[in-house]
Amino acid sequence: MTVTFWPADVVIVKLDVDRLPTVPDDPPAAGPDRALDPPPPDPGPPAEPLLAAAGLLLEAAELLLEVALTIP
């Protein structure tokens, strides 16, 4: 069962003069950057130790490949 009704006709809208507005008059001073995501955090120390470790792993993989190729 559906009940429908029409809204009442509004003749005059009474404004509350004593109520303070909740919206600021001027926009915030942060500017358009406020809508963007914050910048990523500092990556920290350089990745040189990680690169050195990756180089060692690559050398080990090459040695394993050489040994695997010599297996009959």
QUIRA-V269204 format. One record per residue. N is the residue number from 1. NEAR is the number of other C-alpha atoms within 10 Angstrom. Layout:
# QUIRA-V269204
N/NEAR
N/NEAR
This chain:
# QUIRA-V269204
1/3
2/3
3/4
4/6
5/5
6/5
7/6
8/6
9/6
10/6
11/6
12/6
13/6
14/6
15/7
16/7
17/7
18/6
19/7
20/7
21/8
22/6
23/7
24/7
25/7
26/6
27/8
28/9
29/7
30/8
31/8
32/8
33/8
34/10
35/8
36/7
37/7
38/8
39/6
40/6
41/6
42/6
43/7
44/6
45/7
46/8
47/9
48/9
49/10
50/10
51/11
52/11
53/11
54/12
55/12
56/12
57/12
58/12
59/12
60/12
61/12
62/12
63/12
64/11
65/11
66/11
67/10
68/10
69/9
70/7
71/6
72/4
